[in-house]
Amino acid sequence: MSDRLHELISQLSLRQGERFVLSSGRESTHYFDMKVSVMHAECGHLIAQRLVDAIHSQAFDYLVGIPIGGLPLAARVMEAAWPERDLPGLVVRDKPKQHGTGNQIEGVRDAATLAGKSALIVEDVTTTGGSILKGIDTLRAAGMSVSSVVTVVLREKSAIDRLAEAGVDLTYLYHESDFV
């Protein structure tokens, strides 16, 4: 398989040679700034196509993006899946809005309609899975089920075990070792 996507992510998003603090609080000498790749026309399109292929056989009611990296990613996947598959999307905030509707889950007029529905989460980079677990807790509190997450780049395989403990499968397109 010719992997143009790998090439583009390497060129656009992989940064090395500096010290970076990750969202998990850990430090690293390399960093995946995946928002650059997702917001790039060709790379974003290729990522979305690969994710559509990855979720093709999975049944779920809503595609969910976790801020901030998962938001443009979810939008791209929803668009790439259309018209073969109508994937309504949701956004899960860290905390409820302090204005307007005050919602923590955005994408539906009435969050009460989410009870009994299922969600699949897409993420750009996963290290420990902490941000994903917070989003899962919010979705489950609304009565939704979450059984699957697909991430573009997995930094630490321990996230697979951590999410499995929560009853969630984590799959990925690339592991960081594919790049460094």
N, C-alpha and C positions, 0 to 999 in steps of 0.2 A: 504494500500500500504506500503510494507516494503520500507523504504527510505534509501538505502545504500548511495545514493548520498548526502543526508543531513548529514549523519554520517561522510562521508569523508570530506566534506567541513568544517564541525565543527572541525575535527581533523587537517586538513592540512592548512586551510586558516584563520580561525577565531583567532584573537589575541585580548586579553583583559588585562586590568589592567595597561595599559600604556596610555600616552597621544599621540594621533596621529593627525597630520594635514592632512586633506583630500585634494584632488585636487581642491575642491570647496573653500578651504581656511578655512573651518570650522574645529573645533577640536572635537575629539571624544575619548571615553575611550575604544572603540573597533574598530577593523579594519579587513576588509576582503582582505587578500593578495591572490586574486583569481588566480594569475599567478601560484602559487604553485599547486593549484587544477587542473588547465587546463593543466599544464605540467606533471602531475602525470598520469601514464598510465591508471589505472582503472578509476580514477575520471574524467580525461579528456574525456575518452570514454563515460562515463555515461552522462556527461554534453552535449556532442555532440549529443548523442541519444535523450536526452530530448528536445534539441533545434530543432532537425530534426522533432520530433513529434509536437512541438509547431508551426512550420512554414509550416507544411505539406500542408495545404489547401490554403496557401497564394500564390498569383501569383506575381512574380517579376523577373526582368532580371539579377540582380547582388546581391550577398551577400557581404556586406561591413563590414570590421573590422576597428574600430577607434583605432589608436595607444594609448597605447601599448597593453593593455589588450585584445582588440578585435581582434588583429592580429592572435595569435595562435588559438583563439576560432573560428574565421571564417574558418581557414584552417581545423580544426578538423571537423566542421560541413559540409564543402564541401566534405570531405573524407567520413564521415559517411553517407551522403545522396547518394553517388555513389554506384551502377550504377542506382538505381531507379530514381534518379533525378540528372541532370547535373547542378550544381550550379557554374557558373563562379564567381570569387571573385574580389573585389577591395580593395585597401588600400587608405585611405584619410589622407594625411599628414596635420599637423598644418599649414605649409607654404610650398611653392614650394621648391624643391631641389635646392641647390646652385651649383650643378654640374650635369654632365650627361645630361639627357633630360630636367631637370628643372621642371619636372611634380609635381603637387600637388596630382593628382589622379594617382595611379599606378594599373596596371593589364591589361591594353589594350595598344596596340601599338599607337593608335591615339585617344586622348580624344574627338575629334570631333564626334566619333562614339557613344558617350554616350548620345547625345542629343535625347530626346524622350524616353529614357529607364527608367526603374524603379529600385529602390534599396530597400533592406531590410537590416537594420543595426543590428548586434549582438554586445553585450557589456557584459563585465564580471561583473562590479559593476556600478550602477547608483545612484548618490546622488541627484544632482540638475538638471542633464541633460545638463549642460553647454558644455561639450566636444562633446556631441552628436549634439547639436544645431550648433556648429561650423562646424562639418562634414556635416550636412544637408545643411548648407549655401553653402559650397564648391560644394557639389553634385548638388544642384539646380542651382548654377552659371554655371555649365557645361551643363545645360539643362535637368537634370534628375529629376524624381519625387521620393519622399521619403514619404511613408505613414505609415511605421511600424518600430518599434524597439523592439527587444526582449533582455532582460537582464537576467543574471543569478540571481543576488541579487539586489534588489531595497532597497536602504537605506531610502529614503524620498519619500513619496507618492506625495509630491508637484511636483516632476519631471513629473508625469503623466499629471498634469494640464499644466505645462510649455510646454511640448511637444505638448499637444493637441492644445494650442494656435498657434502652428506652423503647425497644421494640421496633426500631427503624433500621431499614437496610440502607447502606450508603454505597453508591457506585460512583465511579469517576472515569473521566476520559483519559487523564494523565496523572501519573504520580510525579512528585517533584524530582525524583531520581531520573526521570526521562529527560530532564533538562540540565541537571547539575551533577 
